[in-house]
Amino acid sequence: QQQVKQSPQSLIVQKGGISIINCAYENTAFDYFPWYQQFPGKGPALLIAIRPDVSEKKEGRFTISFNKSAKQFSLHIMDSQPGDSATYFCAASIEDQFYFGTGTSLTVIP
Amino acid sequence: NAGVTQTPKFQVLKTGQSMTLQCAQDMNHNSMYWYRQDPGMGLRLIYYSASEGTTDKGEVPNGYNVSRLNKREFSLRLESAAPSQTSVYFCASLTGTGGFGYTFGSGTRLTVV
């Protein structure tokens, strides 16, 4: 049973475009929602995270939008660059345990 | 550099062989985790250790054992490897300062033939 559902599985975006990845969860006890970025041959690295008491968090070109009532959150990458090409995982946590989405492979075309 | 170190990076085993994956962190974190990553399935928790001397099962513990040797080290053992255990294994420790989240190692790519 997948605790966090992520879509799309893969995404191709032109350079300068906006990349959007969506996640949904069921357990309302989750209290922390991070996004991880993974390059080939590397471990995932924390990119940006949000707590459910805010609806949006922005760090540079990366923004998390959080909709508590819909139990959904999304990652927006503005002005996408070829260097953003990677796999992105959303996650949700409760009591120091993290549950991950299945990942989105993003390719940014020059 | 501070972080999570995993060894080996690559391993090929024959069915039925055993091996131990090593993980060490030098950030003085209490909690450590073992995940496996498979295509289309994301990261699934195998075992975790909330503190030295304690371990608990995660989502997919069958076929694995763990040891929290001390605060720094958390090892994962496959007693009798099976082809279904072919995967990329990641160790992580829990970061409490700065961004709250995992610090992952670079992974061990295991193939069981």
Backbone of each chain as ProteinMPNN parsed JSONL, in Angstrom:
{"seq_chain_A": "QQQVKQSPQSLIVQKGGISIINCAYENTAFDYFPWYQQFPGKGPALLIAIRPDVSEKKEGRFTISFNKSAKQFSLHIMDSQPGDSATYFCAASIEDQFYFGTGTSLTVIP", "coords_chain_A": {"N_chain_A": [[0.855, -1.185, 0.0], [0.771, 2.018, -1.073], [1.849, 4.779, 0.582], [2.283, 7.358, -0.179], [1.426, 8.867, -3.126], [2.71, 9.514, -6.298], [3.006, 11.566, -9.177], [3.815, 12.877, -12.464], [5.217, 9.752, -13.735], [7.319, 10.158, -15.446], [8.78, 13.049, -16.995], [9.117, 15.487, -19.443], [10.574, 18.504, -20.245], [10.956, 21.67, -21.798], [13.884, 23.722, -21.846], [13.777, 26.492, -19.682], [11.108, 26.272, -19.206], [8.289, 25.369, -17.045], [8.392, 22.93, -14.569], [6.287, 20.537, -13.141], [5.45, 18.526, -10.471], [3.441, 16.181, -8.869], [2.023, 15.124, -5.738], [0.187, 12.962, -3.551], [-1.436, 12.151, -0.481], [-2.756, 10.07, 2.188], [-2.752, 9.763, 4.964], [-3.512, 11.772, 7.559], [-1.956, 12.36, 9.686], [0.635, 12.807, 8.948], [3.38, 15.044, 9.192], [5.349, 16.448, 7.962], [6.815, 17.322, 4.896], [8.989, 16.574, 2.622], [10.996, 17.136, -0.351], [13.086, 15.28, -2.492], [16.037, 15.195, -4.477], [17.601, 13.317, -6.956], [20.505, 12.394, -8.572], [21.897, 10.389, -11.241], [23.522, 7.494, -10.045], [23.965, 8.51, -7.548], [23.052, 9.176, -4.09], [19.755, 10.149, -2.902], [19.125, 13.641, -2.317], [18.213, 16.122, 0.002], [15.989, 18.582, -1.076], [13.97, 20.609, -0.776], [11.515, 21.477, 1.673], [8.364, 21.267, 3.473], [6.072, 22.184, 6.041], [2.787, 21.304, 7.293], [1.453, 23.582, 8.139], [1.743, 25.732, 6.527], [1.046, 27.08, 3.247], [2.644, 27.394, 1.079], [6.041, 27.242, -0.003], [9.035, 28.72, -0.947], [12.148, 28.392, -2.538], [14.56, 29.812, -4.16], [14.421, 28.756, -7.462], [12.686, 26.756, -6.911], [9.561, 25.654, -5.714], [7.264, 24.647, -3.263], [3.911, 23.761, -3.242], [1.196, 23.456, -1.081], [-1.701, 21.741, -0.242], [-3.723, 21.31, 2.205], [-6.375, 20.491, 2.739], [-7.055, 19.02, 0.494], [-5.19, 17.096, 0.659], [-2.802, 17.087, -0.81], [0.298, 17.841, -2.43], [2.74, 19.705, -4.223], [5.591, 20.057, -6.388], [7.119, 22.748, -7.907], [9.192, 23.683, -10.497], [10.666, 26.413, -11.573], [11.698, 28.119, -14.592], [13.139, 25.93, -15.763], [16.172, 24.063, -16.027], [18.749, 22.342, -17.935], [20.5, 21.149, -16.087], [18.793, 20.486, -14.048], [17.808, 18.066, -14.633], [16.958, 15.021, -13.399], [15.979, 12.553, -10.943], [13.096, 12.962, -9.014], [11.813, 12.774, -5.776], [8.959, 12.778, -3.772], [8.034, 12.955, -0.315], [6.626, 11.939, 2.824], [6.38, 12.404, 6.305], [6.188, 10.93, 9.576], [6.706, 10.809, 12.99], [9.549, 10.5, 12.74], [9.775, 8.661, 10.695], [9.924, 8.136, 7.246], [8.006, 8.198, 4.289], [8.099, 7.41, 0.951], [7.308, 8.694, -2.332], [6.989, 7.199, -5.631], [8.739, 8.322, -7.399], [9.808, 10.694, -9.921], [11.059, 10.99, -13.092], [12.783, 13.542, -14.415], [13.451, 15.247, -17.37], [15.138, 17.833, -18.841], [15.107, 19.553, -21.734], [17.553, 21.065, -23.775]], "CA_chain_A": [[0.0, 0.0, 0.0], [1.616, 3.181, -1.219], [1.39, 5.837, 1.473], [2.373, 8.616, -0.916], [1.293, 8.612, -4.555], [3.417, 10.561, -7.029], [2.819, 11.583, -10.631], [3.873, 11.725, -13.366], [6.385, 8.887, -13.597], [8.386, 10.827, -16.177], [8.387, 14.388, -17.428], [10.073, 16.137, -20.337], [10.274, 19.932, -20.268], [11.93, 22.494, -22.511], [14.64, 24.682, -21.044], [13.039, 27.712, -19.42], [9.726, 25.948, -18.873], [7.949, 25.048, -15.648], [8.194, 21.508, -14.282], [5.356, 20.358, -12.029], [5.331, 17.142, -10.011], [2.368, 16.15, -7.885], [1.951, 14.024, -4.783], [-1.013, 12.905, -2.73], [-1.305, 11.271, 0.679], [-4.006, 9.796, 2.89], [-2.617, 9.83, 6.413], [-3.505, 13.17, 7.995], [-0.982, 12.521, 10.77], [1.925, 13.244, 8.406], [3.622, 16.401, 9.642], [6.507, 17.039, 7.289], [6.725, 16.896, 3.5], [10.185, 16.99, 1.89], [11.282, 16.677, -1.705], [14.467, 14.893, -2.685], [16.547, 15.196, -5.84], [18.606, 12.263, -7.088], [21.219, 12.276, -9.838], [22.314, 8.998, -11.477], [24.677, 6.998, -9.297], [24.079, 9.212, -6.274], [21.926, 9.063, -3.193], [18.867, 11.314, -2.903], [19.539, 14.773, -1.492], [17.09, 16.989, 0.371], [15.888, 19.758, -1.949], [13.115, 21.611, -0.15], [10.52, 20.788, 2.492], [7.313, 22.12, 3.999], [5.202, 21.648, 7.097], [1.397, 21.5, 6.859], [0.845, 24.826, 8.607], [1.908, 26.767, 5.499], [0.521, 26.623, 1.962], [3.646, 27.51, 0.024], [7.412, 27.559, 0.385], [9.839, 28.957, -2.138], [13.588, 28.518, -2.378], [15.108, 30.007, -5.496], [13.497, 28.376, -8.537], [11.881, 25.629, -6.451], [8.439, 26.027, -4.857], [6.298, 23.621, -2.864], [2.557, 24.188, -2.952], [0.617, 22.456, -0.191], [-3.142, 21.866, -0.069], [-4.01, 20.405, 3.317], [-7.725, 19.934, 2.646], [-7.045, 18.031, -0.595], [-4.109, 16.153, 0.959], [-1.939, 17.069, -1.985], [1.356, 18.827, -2.484], [3.404, 19.649, -5.516], [6.865, 20.752, -6.585], [7.213, 23.526, -9.134], [10.548, 24.139, -10.826], [10.547, 27.512, -12.53], [12.86, 28.319, -15.466], [13.852, 24.648, -15.692], [17.477, 24.018, -16.687], [19.239, 20.964, -18.162], [21.096, 20.648, -14.852], [17.732, 20.005, -13.16], [17.454, 16.706, -15.05], [17.217, 14.138, -12.256], [14.764, 11.929, -10.427], [12.584, 13.684, -7.857], [10.952, 11.997, -4.889], [8.282, 13.427, -2.659], [7.976, 12.106, 0.864], [5.852, 12.427, 3.964], [6.943, 11.772, 7.494], [5.526, 10.923, 10.873], [7.538, 10.188, 14.031], [10.886, 10.199, 12.21], [9.741, 7.689, 9.595], [9.605, 8.795, 5.989], [7.393, 7.38, 3.254], [8.46, 8.054, -0.304], [6.636, 8.431, -3.587], [7.706, 6.297, -6.527], [9.733, 9.061, -8.151], [9.548, 11.268, -11.238], [12.271, 11.247, -13.857], [12.654, 14.806, -15.15], [14.44, 15.561, -18.394], [15.001, 19.187, -19.363], [15.731, 19.58, -23.064], [18.155, 22.385, -24.037]], "C_chain_A": [[0.891, 1.235, 0.0], [1.048, 4.314, -0.381], [1.37, 7.189, 0.763], [2.366, 8.29, -2.409], [1.835, 9.795, -5.338], [3.159, 10.425, -8.523], [3.387, 12.88, -11.208], [5.111, 10.88, -13.098], [7.584, 9.496, -14.316], [7.852, 12.124, -16.766], [9.498, 14.954, -18.305], [9.647, 17.587, -20.506], [11.363, 20.643, -21.068], [12.645, 23.422, -21.524], [13.86, 25.984, -20.915], [11.59, 27.487, -19.041], [9.53, 25.659, -17.392], [7.716, 23.539, -15.527], [7.296, 21.398, -13.056], [5.21, 18.875, -11.721], [4.35, 17.132, -8.851], [2.445, 14.929, -6.97], [0.677, 14.126, -3.964], [-0.799, 11.91, -1.605], [-2.656, 11.085, 1.331], [-3.921, 10.051, 4.398], [-2.494, 11.279, 6.886], [-2.553, 13.411, 9.16], [0.407, 12.911, 10.254], [2.145, 14.716, 8.766], [4.818, 17.083, 8.986], [6.584, 16.463, 5.894], [7.956, 17.42, 2.74], [10.184, 16.487, 0.444], [12.774, 16.397, -1.803], [14.795, 14.87, -4.176], [17.661, 14.159, -5.932], [19.187, 12.263, -8.491], [21.714, 10.84, -9.999], [23.566, 8.63, -10.699], [24.884, 7.654, -7.952], [22.891, 8.897, -5.38], [21.024, 10.283, -3.294], [19.383, 12.392, -1.954], [18.335, 15.668, -1.237], [17.126, 18.267, -0.461], [15.147, 20.891, -1.261], [12.049, 20.86, 0.631], [9.52, 21.785, 3.054], [6.583, 21.406, 5.127], [3.768, 22.042, 6.773], [0.734, 22.781, 7.341], [1.041, 25.992, 7.636], [1.458, 26.207, 4.153], [1.562, 26.679, 0.841], [5.004, 27.811, 0.621], [8.245, 27.664, -0.868], [11.294, 29.082, -1.763], [14.194, 28.596, -3.772], [14.075, 29.67, -6.556], [12.531, 27.267, -8.123], [10.804, 26.101, -5.472], [7.624, 24.784, -4.538], [4.969, 24.322, -2.633], [1.874, 23.079, -2.173], [-0.865, 22.743, 0.002], [-3.581, 20.844, 0.973], [-5.385, 19.753, 3.17], [-7.812, 18.848, 1.569], [-6.026, 16.931, -0.351], [-3.217, 15.958, -0.259], [-0.843, 18.112, -1.836], [2.142, 18.637, -3.779], [4.702, 20.45, -5.498], [6.816, 21.452, -7.935], [8.659, 23.956, -9.324], [10.4, 25.185, -11.928], [11.827, 27.604, -13.363], [13.74, 27.063, -15.443], [15.109, 24.662, -16.553], [17.908, 22.566, -16.923], [19.873, 20.345, -16.914], [20.075, 20.186, -13.824], [17.31, 18.58, -13.519], [17.911, 15.72, -13.982], [15.909, 13.417, -11.936], [14.365, 12.643, -9.141], [11.624, 12.789, -7.08], [10.265, 12.931, -3.912], [8.254, 12.446, -1.494], [7.068, 12.765, 1.903], [6.359, 11.705, 5.195], [6.029, 11.904, 8.694], [6.442, 10.188, 11.838], [8.863, 9.673, 13.475], [10.911, 9.065, 11.192], [9.228, 8.39, 8.34], [9.041, 7.787, 5.006], [7.554, 8.125, 1.931], [7.481, 7.73, -1.423], [7.519, 7.585, -4.487], [8.692, 7.012, -7.445], [9.252, 9.557, -9.499], [10.873, 11.555, -11.91], [12.053, 12.475, -14.727], [13.799, 14.956, -16.14], [14.143, 16.957, -18.919], [15.804, 19.275, -20.656], [16.286, 20.974, -23.346], [17.439, 23.156, -25.148]], "O_chain_A": [[1.658, 1.471, 0.934], [-0.08, 4.757, -0.595], [0.545, 8.051, 1.067], [3.204, 7.528, -2.89], [1.469, 10.942, -5.078], [3.101, 9.319, -9.062], [3.436, 13.889, -10.505], [5.965, 11.273, -12.303], [8.721, 9.372, -13.861], [6.654, 12.282, -17.001], [10.674, 14.902, -17.945], [8.504, 17.87, -20.864], [12.534, 20.267, -21.021], [12.08, 23.843, -20.514], [13.348, 26.515, -21.9], [10.913, 28.416, -18.6], [10.47, 25.699, -16.599], [6.944, 22.954, -16.286], [7.513, 22.081, -12.055], [4.889, 18.073, -12.597], [4.422, 17.976, -7.958], [2.876, 13.85, -7.379], [0.158, 15.214, -3.715], [-0.062, 10.936, -1.761], [-3.592, 11.84, 1.069], [-4.884, 10.495, 5.022], [-1.48, 11.932, 6.638], [-2.365, 14.554, 9.577], [1.266, 13.305, 11.042], [1.23, 15.533, 8.663], [5.242, 18.159, 9.407], [6.437, 15.255, 5.711], [7.968, 18.56, 2.275], [9.47, 15.55, 0.084], [13.607, 17.142, -1.289], [13.946, 14.566, -5.014], [18.556, 14.125, -5.089], [18.459, 12.147, -9.477], [21.928, 10.146, -9.005], [24.55, 9.37, -10.698], [25.878, 7.383, -7.278], [21.858, 8.415, -5.844], [21.473, 11.346, -3.725], [19.995, 12.096, -0.927], [17.54, 15.937, -2.138], [18.15, 18.944, -0.543], [15.653, 22.01, -1.178], [11.714, 19.726, 0.289], [9.783, 22.986, 3.108], [6.494, 20.179, 5.152], [3.548, 23.015, 6.052], [-0.418, 23.049, 6.999], [0.569, 27.101, 7.884], [1.486, 24.994, 3.944], [1.376, 26.079, -0.217], [5.121, 28.531, 1.612], [8.175, 26.807, -1.748], [11.65, 29.774, -0.809], [14.325, 27.591, -4.469], [12.978, 30.228, -6.558], [11.656, 26.884, -8.899], [11.085, 26.842, -4.531], [7.33, 23.973, -5.416], [4.893, 25.332, -1.934], [1.954, 21.908, -2.544], [-1.244, 23.856, 0.367], [-3.785, 19.67, 0.665], [-5.529, 18.564, 3.455], [-8.554, 17.877, 1.716], [-6.001, 15.937, -1.077], [-2.921, 14.838, -0.675], [-1.036, 19.142, -1.19], [2.192, 17.544, -4.342], [4.88, 21.38, -4.711], [6.515, 20.843, -8.962], [9.273, 24.524, -8.421], [10.051, 24.868, -13.065], [12.903, 27.218, -12.907], [14.932, 27.132, -15.14], [15.114, 25.2, -17.66], [17.483, 21.666, -16.199], [19.784, 19.133, -16.715], [20.442, 19.558, -12.831], [16.54, 17.958, -12.787], [19.103, 15.602, -13.7], [14.88, 13.643, -12.573], [15.207, 12.896, -8.28], [10.748, 12.139, -7.651], [10.91, 13.779, -3.295], [8.433, 11.243, -1.682], [6.791, 13.963, 1.859], [6.723, 10.531, 5.132], [5.229, 12.832, 8.815], [6.901, 9.083, 11.55], [9.242, 8.528, 13.723], [11.986, 8.562, 10.866], [8.242, 9.127, 8.371], [9.533, 6.663, 4.9], [7.198, 9.296, 1.807], [6.9, 6.646, -1.466], [8.664, 7.289, -4.145], [9.413, 6.357, -8.197], [8.405, 8.936, -10.142], [11.713, 12.274, -11.368], [11.246, 12.458, -15.656], [14.969, 14.808, -15.784], [13.038, 17.235, -19.384], [17.021, 19.094, -20.664], [15.575, 21.965, -23.177], [17.832, 24.276, -25.475]]}, "seq_chain_B": "NAGVTQTPKFQVLKTGQSMTLQCAQDMNHNSMYWYRQDPGMGLRLIYYSASEGTTDKGEVPNGYNVSRLNKREFSLRLESAAPSQTSVYFCASLTGTGGFGYTFGSGTRLTVV", "coords_chain_B": {"N_chain_B": [[34.994, 14.566, 4.195], [31.997, 15.337, 5.934], [29.315, 13.043, 6.452], [27.422, 10.269, 5.129], [28.719, 7.117, 4.742], [28.941, 4.399, 2.594], [29.742, 0.99, 2.045], [30.201, -2.056, 0.154], [30.432, -0.304, -3.061], [29.535, -1.609, -5.305], [28.346, -4.932, -5.893], [28.309, -8.352, -6.709], [26.502, -11.236, -6.218], [26.094, -14.759, -5.786], [23.136, -16.75, -5.858], [22.045, -17.651, -2.651], [24.405, -17.029, -1.351], [25.959, -15.098, 1.291], [26.182, -11.761, 2.626], [27.391, -8.654, 3.992], [26.341, -5.351, 4.135], [27.902, -2.307, 4.68], [27.589, 0.637, 6.685], [28.326, 3.905, 7.719], [28.16, 6.857, 9.69], [29.212, 10.175, 10.336], [28.086, 12.26, 11.718], [27.007, 12.32, 14.171], [24.373, 11.483, 14.457], [21.321, 10.168, 15.798], [19.364, 8.448, 14.66], [19.207, 5.916, 12.179], [18.89, 4.391, 8.909], [17.914, 1.838, 6.585], [17.276, 1.549, 3.174], [15.804, 0.183, 0.209], [15.971, 0.608, -3.31], [14.029, 0.334, -6.078], [13.185, 0.129, -9.551], [10.363, 2.067, -10.422], [9.229, 1.705, -7.95], [10.092, 3.326, -6.003], [11.57, 4.333, -2.901], [11.946, 2.005, -0.393], [11.528, 1.183, 2.97], [13.656, -0.874, 4.815], [14.86, -1.643, 7.342], [15.205, 0.135, 10.444], [16.945, 2.173, 12.871], [16.434, 3.714, 15.773], [18.051, 4.539, 17.777], [21.252, 3.893, 19.306], [21.622, 0.475, 19.867], [18.995, -0.234, 19.424], [16.691, -1.625, 17.083], [14.344, -1.75, 14.389], [11.748, -3.198, 12.351], [11.024, -2.319, 8.981], [9.122, -1.607, 6.068], [9.761, -3.697, 4.264], [11.21, -6.127, 5.473], [11.837, -8.836, 5.217], [14.207, -11.427, 4.761], [16.414, -10.018, 5.464], [18.782, -8.835, 7.929], [19.825, -6.675, 10.595], [22.384, -4.729, 12.241], [23.073, -2.512, 14.797], [25.895, -1.345, 15.463], [27.278, 0.598, 16.904], [26.958, 4.094, 17.694], [27.721, 5.254, 15.306], [27.691, 3.282, 13.268], [25.798, 1.162, 11.123], [24.766, -1.813, 10.022], [23.734, -3.928, 7.291], [22.591, -7.132, 6.683], [22.505, -9.831, 4.418], [21.487, -12.989, 4.628], [21.049, -15.257, 3.024], [21.231, -14.815, -0.075], [18.86, -13.815, -2.581], [17.579, -13.686, -5.959], [15.519, -11.78, -5.999], [16.399, -9.858, -4.322], [18.068, -8.258, -5.684], [19.007, -5.009, -6.178], [19.27, -1.458, -5.493], [20.81, -0.306, -2.657], [20.331, 1.924, -0.023], [21.715, 3.687, 2.659], [20.803, 5.797, 5.352], [20.92, 8.658, 7.51], [19.31, 10.509, 10.098], [18.809, 13.886, 9.866], [18.756, 16.434, 12.148], [19.209, 19.09, 12.362], [19.277, 22.227, 10.566], [17.94, 21.611, 7.437], [15.318, 19.465, 8.051], [15.588, 16.192, 7.637], [16.559, 13.246, 5.781], [20.035, 12.326, 5.443], [21.561, 10.819, 2.842], [23.592, 7.964, 1.966], [25.805, 7.082, -0.783], [24.991, 4.765, -1.953], [24.674, 1.184, -2.574], [25.035, -0.969, -5.185], [23.562, -3.913, -5.766], [23.686, -7.08, -7.209], [22.113, -10.127, -7.621], [22.709, -13.27, -8.763]], "CA_chain_B": [[33.749, 15.315, 4.27], [30.999, 14.743, 6.805], [28.227, 12.445, 5.709], [27.133, 8.849, 5.278], [29.602, 6.332, 3.877], [28.502, 3.027, 2.385], [30.617, 0.081, 1.317], [30.873, -1.626, -1.071], [29.589, 0.423, -4.006], [28.974, -2.606, -6.211], [28.557, -6.313, -5.462], [27.573, -9.415, -7.394], [26.432, -12.429, -5.388], [25.358, -15.904, -6.302], [22.002, -17.132, -5.017], [22.414, -18.416, -1.477], [25.546, -16.453, -0.664], [25.644, -14.077, 2.286], [27.075, -10.611, 2.651], [27.011, -7.545, 4.86], [26.536, -4.001, 3.642], [28.345, -1.477, 5.78], [27.196, 2.042, 6.657], [28.823, 4.685, 8.848], [27.92, 8.297, 9.604], [30.06, 10.92, 11.27], [27.35, 13.472, 12.058], [26.481, 12.135, 15.519], [22.924, 11.331, 14.409], [20.812, 9.021, 16.536], [18.564, 7.537, 13.847], [19.769, 5.457, 10.913], [17.889, 3.676, 8.123], [18.279, 1.146, 5.355], [16.24, 1.519, 2.147], [16.122, -0.349, -1.1], [15.367, 1.374, -4.387], [13.746, -0.472, -7.257], [12.486, 0.927, -10.575], [8.906, 2.159, -10.324], [8.735, 1.446, -6.599], [10.607, 4.332, -5.089], [12.427, 3.904, -1.801], [11.181, 1.254, 0.594], [12.282, 1.023, 4.202], [13.928, -2.254, 5.197], [15.01, -1.597, 8.793], [15.733, 1.38, 10.963], [17.442, 2.163, 14.236], [16.175, 5.038, 16.346], [19.168, 4.887, 18.653], [22.2, 2.793, 19.502], [21.082, -0.64, 20.615], [17.621, -0.553, 19.038], [16.392, -1.761, 15.663], [12.944, -2.084, 14.117], [11.444, -3.551, 10.981], [10.308, -1.38, 8.144], [8.1, -2.124, 5.171], [10.184, -4.916, 3.551], [12.339, -6.659, 6.222], [12.086, -10.268, 5.031], [15.449, -11.774, 4.091], [17.477, -9.12, 5.921], [19.007, -8.57, 9.337], [20.64, -5.479, 10.795], [23.087, -4.556, 13.502], [23.534, -1.149, 15.115], [27.127, -1.689, 16.178], [27.511, 1.734, 17.789], [26.181, 5.217, 17.185], [28.163, 5.591, 13.956], [27.629, 2.229, 12.264], [24.544, 0.409, 11.009], [25.036, -2.734, 8.923], [22.619, -4.714, 6.751], [23.093, -8.454, 6.297], [21.708, -10.779, 3.659], [21.975, -14.3, 5.052], [20.99, -16.177, 1.884], [20.761, -13.884, -1.094], [17.928, -14.282, -3.619], [17.503, -12.724, -7.082], [14.573, -10.697, -5.679], [17.115, -8.852, -3.539], [18.799, -7.39, -6.602], [18.466, -3.679, -5.931], [20.228, -0.479, -5.0], [20.556, -0.142, -1.235], [20.776, 3.2, 0.524], [21.713, 3.95, 4.086], [20.547, 7.203, 5.634], [20.781, 9.061, 8.903], [18.315, 11.575, 10.199], [19.346, 15.2, 10.158], [17.819, 17.21, 12.945], [19.499, 20.525, 12.257], [19.153, 22.718, 9.199], [16.782, 20.956, 6.857], [14.987, 18.232, 8.753], [15.414, 15.12, 6.673], [17.635, 12.269, 5.702], [21.25, 12.397, 4.653], [21.75, 9.497, 2.266], [24.853, 7.553, 1.384], [25.81, 7.042, -2.248], [24.325, 3.547, -2.389], [25.332, -0.069, -2.973], [24.284, -1.653, -6.243], [23.723, -5.356, -5.542], [23.085, -7.991, -8.184], [22.132, -11.523, -7.204], [22.519, -14.087, -9.983]], "C_chain_B": [[32.756, 14.581, 5.162], [29.897, 14.137, 5.965], [28.05, 10.989, 6.049], [27.956, 8.077, 4.255], [29.119, 4.897, 3.807], [29.573, 2.236, 1.64], [29.994, -1.303, 1.261], [29.942, -0.805, -1.958], [28.887, -0.524, -4.972], [29.264, -3.994, -5.651], [27.71, -7.238, -6.309], [27.648, -10.656, -6.522], [25.761, -13.558, -6.165], [24.209, -16.206, -5.331], [22.471, -18.011, -3.872], [23.624, -17.883, -0.724], [25.084, -15.407, 0.342], [26.611, -12.909, 2.147], [26.52, -9.557, 3.592], [27.329, -6.235, 4.175], [26.843, -3.1, 4.834], [27.89, -0.026, 5.586], [27.744, 2.72, 7.899], [28.527, 6.161, 8.607], [28.736, 8.999, 10.686], [29.414, 12.229, 11.698], [26.699, 13.382, 13.435], [24.946, 12.043, 15.549], [22.493, 10.094, 15.174], [20.165, 7.982, 15.62], [19.245, 7.205, 12.524], [18.801, 4.485, 10.249], [18.543, 2.938, 6.965], [17.06, 1.104, 4.435], [16.745, 0.714, 0.96], [15.347, 0.439, -2.15], [15.25, 0.493, -5.618], [12.962, 0.362, -8.26], [10.974, 0.897, -10.393], [8.345, 1.96, -8.933], [9.27, 2.435, -5.578], [11.547, 3.739, -4.057], [11.559, 3.218, -0.753], [12.061, 0.939, 1.789], [12.421, -0.446, 4.564], [13.969, -2.374, 6.724], [15.446, -0.192, 9.187], [16.158, 1.204, 12.411], [17.292, 3.567, 14.791], [17.298, 5.49, 17.27], [20.067, 3.67, 18.773], [21.546, 1.71, 20.34], [19.656, -1.019, 20.28], [17.511, -0.668, 17.529], [14.933, -2.155, 15.505], [12.754, -2.369, 12.645], [10.729, -2.413, 10.277], [9.287, -2.095, 7.283], [8.461, -3.48, 4.556], [11.362, -5.592, 4.243], [12.721, -8.108, 5.904], [13.355, -10.529, 4.234], [16.641, -10.94, 4.533], [17.583, -9.142, 7.444], [19.898, -7.336, 9.452], [21.326, -5.529, 12.145], [23.457, -3.09, 13.658], [24.721, -1.324, 16.041], [27.477, -0.639, 17.222], [26.76, 2.913, 17.189], [26.508, 5.51, 15.723], [27.743, 4.561, 12.91], [26.325, 1.425, 12.318], [24.693, -0.497, 9.791], [23.781, -3.522, 8.549], [23.169, -6.035, 6.239], [22.045, -9.237, 5.512], [22.256, -12.156, 3.967], [22.036, -15.291, 3.899], [20.367, -15.397, 0.721], [19.867, -14.557, -2.134], [17.893, -13.251, -4.745], [16.553, -11.554, -6.805], [15.22, -9.592, -4.846], [18.075, -8.014, -4.392], [18.181, -6.002, -6.538], [19.625, -2.716, -5.673], [19.849, -0.185, -3.55], [21.151, 1.183, -0.754], [20.668, 3.183, 2.039], [21.475, 5.441, 4.279], [20.587, 7.433, 7.138], [19.905, 10.297, 8.941], [18.949, 12.858, 10.682], [18.349, 15.994, 10.983], [18.017, 18.696, 12.832], [19.451, 20.953, 10.808], [17.876, 22.176, 8.603], [16.506, 19.658, 7.58], [14.723, 17.156, 7.725], [16.613, 14.202, 6.681], [18.868, 12.825, 5.01], [21.517, 10.985, 4.171], [23.208, 9.243, 1.915], [24.724, 7.465, -0.129], [25.295, 5.723, -2.805], [25.245, 2.379, -2.672], [24.457, -0.744, -4.01], [24.577, -3.14, -6.15], [22.985, -6.134, -6.62], [23.231, -9.409, -7.674], [21.79, -12.386, -8.42], [22.259, -15.543, -9.627]], "O_chain_B": [[32.685, 13.352, 5.145], [29.574, 14.647, 4.892], [28.467, 10.525, 7.11], [27.896, 8.35, 3.056], [28.911, 4.253, 4.835], [30.222, 2.746, 0.728], [29.321, -1.706, 2.21], [28.77, -0.633, -1.623], [27.765, -0.257, -5.403], [30.294, -4.212, -5.014], [26.547, -6.953, -6.594], [28.736, -11.081, -6.131], [24.968, -13.326, -7.078], [24.311, -15.944, -4.133], [23.194, -18.986, -4.075], [23.843, -18.254, 0.429], [23.967, -14.897, 0.26], [27.713, -13.054, 1.62], [25.34, -9.568, 3.94], [28.442, -6.025, 3.693], [26.148, -3.122, 5.85], [27.817, 0.467, 4.46], [27.643, 2.184, 9.003], [28.627, 6.655, 7.484], [28.92, 8.486, 11.79], [30.11, 13.197, 12.005], [25.93, 14.263, 13.822], [24.304, 12.458, 16.513], [23.207, 9.091, 15.201], [20.386, 6.782, 15.782], [19.782, 8.078, 11.842], [17.997, 3.837, 10.919], [19.577, 3.351, 6.44], [15.971, 0.692, 4.835], [17.949, 0.583, 0.74], [14.222, 0.878, -1.914], [16.243, -0.025, -6.131], [12.161, 1.211, -7.868], [10.38, -0.168, -10.229], [7.132, 2.032, -8.735], [8.916, 2.364, -4.401], [12.236, 2.754, -4.323], [10.566, 3.777, -0.287], [13.197, 0.487, 1.64], [11.433, -1.178, 4.615], [13.194, -3.125, 7.315], [15.982, 0.564, 8.376], [15.791, 0.238, 13.081], [17.949, 4.5, 14.328], [17.47, 6.685, 17.513], [19.693, 2.561, 18.391], [20.982, 1.989, 21.398], [19.147, -2.017, 20.79], [18.145, 0.081, 16.787], [14.356, -2.808, 16.375], [13.487, -1.862, 11.796], [9.954, -1.662, 10.869], [8.664, -3.067, 7.712], [7.585, -4.318, 4.346], [12.443, -5.639, 3.657], [13.803, -8.56, 6.279], [13.567, -9.942, 3.173], [17.752, -11.129, 4.039], [16.615, -9.426, 8.149], [20.632, -6.998, 8.524], [20.922, -6.252, 13.055], [24.072, -2.495, 12.773], [24.564, -1.438, 17.256], [27.929, -0.979, 18.315], [25.988, 2.727, 16.249], [25.641, 5.973, 14.981], [27.465, 4.931, 11.77], [25.827, 1.065, 13.385], [24.741, -0.015, 8.659], [22.896, -3.75, 9.374], [24.111, -6.052, 5.447], [20.873, -9.297, 5.884], [23.39, -12.462, 3.597], [22.976, -16.081, 3.808], [19.147, -15.337, 0.567], [20.085, -15.707, -2.515], [18.149, -12.07, -4.51], [16.759, -10.456, -7.322], [14.648, -8.514, -4.688], [18.801, -7.166, -3.873], [16.992, -5.826, -6.805], [20.792, -3.109, -5.64], [18.7, 0.145, -3.256], [22.303, 1.513, -1.038], [19.677, 2.732, 2.614], [21.9, 6.253, 3.458], [20.324, 6.529, 7.93], [19.776, 11.028, 7.959], [19.545, 12.915, 11.758], [17.214, 16.201, 10.554], [17.126, 19.48, 13.157], [19.572, 20.118, 9.911], [16.819, 22.278, 9.225], [17.404, 18.826, 7.705], [13.72, 17.213, 7.013], [17.546, 14.357, 7.469], [18.776, 13.671, 4.12], [21.68, 10.064, 4.971], [23.961, 10.168, 1.609], [23.662, 7.741, -0.688], [25.175, 5.58, -4.022], [26.427, 2.55, -2.968], [23.293, -1.054, -3.756], [25.694, -3.581, -6.418], [21.814, -5.878, -6.904], [24.33, -9.848, -7.335], [20.725, -12.247, -9.021], [22.077, -16.373, -10.518]]}, "name": "protein", "num_of_chains": 2, "seq": "QQQVKQSPQSLIVQKGGISIINCAYENTAFDYFPWYQQFPGKGPALLIAIRPDVSEKKEGRFTISFNKSAKQFSLHIMDSQPGDSATYFCAASIEDQFYFGTGTSLTVIPNAGVTQTPKFQVLKTGQSMTLQCAQDMNHNSMYWYRQDPGMGLRLIYYSASEGTTDKGEVPNGYNVSRLNKREFSLRLESAAPSQTSVYFCASLTGTGGFGYTFGSGTRLTVV"}
